[in-house]
Amino acid sequence: MRLRFSKMHGLGNDFVVIDGVGQSVRLTPEKIRYIADRNFGVGCDQILLVETPDNPDVDFRYRIFNCDGSEVENCGNGARCFAVFVRERKLTGKNVIKVETAGGLIELRVQQDEQVSVDMGAPRLQPAQIPFVADAQAVTYPLEVAGKTYEISAVSMGNPHSVLLVDDVKTAPVTELGPLIENHVRFPARVNAGFMQVVSRSEINLRVFERGVGETLACGTGACGAVVAGRLRGLLDQKVKVNLPGGSLHIEWPGEGQPVIMTGPAVTVFHGQIKI
């Protein structure tokens, strides 16, 4: 099988995007790992698949596969690339695109400056919805990791996020704590582990150890989850600039029950074909 694809990135979080509407696509975990391999395949953090939706009221179905072959519910940086991809491939001419994901419906809006805003929906804060093992919803939770207790926030943006407040992201123990939090028993579906430094009420620095991937240059849902966590703690205003290793995103969240709006760039690197 020979697949046409586009290599894209959102702030360095890179993707292989595949049109499953105009060509037949059969992906297995082995094929996903091969495509994502940076030595033997194309190389990427995630593979994004465009499909015909099940819901007739939306435009596309959006599926996300991590480089380890696992399928996940949502990806904010990928959503922005998805919007640019379907327009470049002339699958749609719309500026506002409605998409179904495994984590729910999202709306993508391509701006005149080619930035993409994504309505990520309202965050889910009830532990069972994240999912996270806790007796009741709280702003922060104690989490014991390697014999030490940390105060974390837990939130779902269609996928689960843990947010840990740190003094400086440059010295934060991301590579040490990240995999331990990702696989913590209290997160039954594993979790994306965020490390957040508050710069001011309108700016944070963030690093994210992504579930099934490892640390990436940017994580869109992680940026959303971090702002939600910071807002619930009373540390942040409604509009926040999130600085990630690969660049900055702008996140807006009015408050509980309201959708999170993420705005940032999406870049096409090249188009190609691969035999799998």
N, C-alpha and C positions, 0 to 999 in steps of 0.2 A: 504494500500500500504506500503510495506517494502522497504526502500531505503538503498543501500550500499553507504557509503560516506568515505571520509578521512578528518580528522581534520588537518589543516596546518596553518602555520603562516609565515609572512615575517616581521621580526623585531618586532614581537609582535602584528602586525595587523593580526587578526586571521580569518580563513575562514573554512566553511564547503564546501568541493568540491565534486560534484556529477557527475558521469558518466551518461550522457543522451544518449550515443551512444549504450552502452551494456545493458541498462535497460530502461524500460518505465518510464518516469518522468512527472508528472502533478503537477506543483507548483501553488498555489494560494497565494495571499498576506497573508491570514490567516495561511497557512501551513509554509510559509517563516518565519513569526513572531514566530511561535511555535518552529521551528528548531533552530532559532537564540536565543531564550530565554535562558539566562544563569542559570535560576533556574529550568525550566520545560522541556527544550529541550537540544540540544547539547551545544549551546552557541557560538556566533561568531559575528564579525563585519559585514561580508558579506557572502552570499552564492554564490558560483561560479558553473555554470552549463556548462558542456562540451556537445556540440551538433555537429551533422553533418552539414557542412557548406552549404550555398546556392551557394557560389562561387566555382566552380570546381577547381580553381587554388590555393586554400588555403587548409589547413589541417583540421581545426576545426572552429566552431563557439563558441565564448566565451561570455557568458551572466553573468551579475553581478546584484545581488539583495541585497539592504541594509537590515539591520535588521528590519527596519520599514515596509518592504514589497515592497518598491519602486524599480524599475529597473533603473540602471544608465548606462552611456555610456562606462566607462573605469575604470580600477583600476590597477595601476602599481605593487603594492605588490602582488595583486592577479594574475597578468600575470606571474610573476615568479613562483608562486605556481602552476599555470596552467601547465607550461612547465614541472615541475618536476612530477606532477600528471599523465599526459598523458604518460610519459615514464615509471613511476612506474607501472601503470596499463596496460602497453604493448599495449596501443592504437596506439603508434608510436615508432619507433626506431631512429627517426631523432634527430640530435643535433640542427638543425635549423628548427623552426616550424613557419609556417605562419598561422595567425589567424584573423578571421573577428570579429569585435565588433560593437556595435551600434554606436561607435564613429569613425569607420574606420578600416583599416587594420593595424596590427602590426606584427612585426617579433620577435620571441623569440629565443635566442641562448644560449644553455647550454654549459658552459665552462668546461674544464678538472677538475678544482677544485670544480665543482658543483655550482659555482656561476652562476647566470643567467643574461645575458645582454638582454635588451629589446629595440628594435628600436621603440620608441613611436611616430614616425612621427614628422612632423614640427608643432610647436605650431601655433595656430590660434589667431591672434591679432586684427582682425577687430571686432569692438563691436558687430555687428550683428551675427558674427560667434561664439561668446563666449557662450551664448548671454548676452549682457550688454547694457543698455540704455545710449548712449552717441552720441554727434553730429559727432565726428570724432575720429579716432585712435590717441592715445597719449601714452606717456611712463607712466604717472601717471594721475589719475583722482581724483578730490575732491569727497568725499563721506560723506554725513551728516548722522551721526548715533547718536541717542539719544541726539540731540541738539548740537553735536560737529562735526566738520569737520576733516576728516582724508584723507591723501593722500595715495591712494591704486593703485596697478597695477592690471590689469585684463587680463587674458590669458586663453585660452582653450587648454587642452591636450587631447582633445576628451571629456572632461568634464570641467565645468567652475571652475576657481580658482581666488580668490582675494588674493593679497599678501600685507600685511602691514608691514612696516619696524619698528622694535622695538629695544630698547637699550639692553634689556635682556629678553630672552624667559621665564626665571624662574619667573619673576614678571609681564609678559604680561597678560592683562585682557582677556585671551582666553575664559574662561567660561562665562564672562559677554558680551563681544563684539561678540564672535563667533556666537551665535544663531541670533543676530541682523543683522549681515552681511549676514549670510546664507539666511535669509528670506527678505533681503532688496528688495524693490520694483524695483530697477534698475537691479536686476538679476532675470528676469522672470522665469528661470528654477531653481531658488535657486543657491547657490554657496558654494564651499569648501573654508573656510576662513583660510588662512595661516598667521602665525606671524613669521617673519624672523629677526634674529639677524646676522649681518655680523661680523665674527670673523677675517677674512683676505680675500684677493682676491681669495683664493682657499678653503675657508671653511666657512660654515654657520651653525647656530643652527636654528631649525625649529620646531614649533608646529602647528598642523592643526586641526581645528574643521570641521569635515567632514559632508557634506550634508546628512541628513537622518540617521546619526550615532552618531554624537557628537565627542568629541576629541578622537583620536586613538593614539596608540603608534607609528605608522608610517603611512605615506601616500606617495606612490610612485609617483603618478601624481602630488601631492602637492610639492614634492621635485623637480620634473622637472619644474613645474610652477614657483617655487621660484627662481630657477637658471636663468630661462628665464627673470624673472622680474629684478633680480639683474644685469644680463648682459646688459639688455636694459638701466638700470640706470647708467651703466658704473662702477659698484662696484665690478664685479667679472670677473675672467678669464674664459677660455674655459672649464677647468676641475675643478670641485668643489666637495669637500667632504661635504655631508649634514648629520649633526648629528640630529637625531630624538630621542624622549624618548626611543624607543625600540632598537636603534642601528644606524649604519651609512650606507648610500648609496653613490655611486659615480656616478655623473651626468656629461655628456659632451655635450656641445652645441656650435657648431662653430659660429652660428649666424643666422639671420633672413632668412627664407626659407629652412633651413637645419633641419634634424631630431635631436631629443633629444635622447641620448643613456643613459639608466639607468642600472647600474650593482649592484647586491646585492644578498643576500642569500634567500633560500626558504627551509623551514623545515617541514617534515611530523611528526605530533605528535602521531596520532594513526588512525587506521581504525575501522569502526563500521557499525552498521545497526540501523535504526530508523523506527518505525512504525508510519505512519501519515495518 
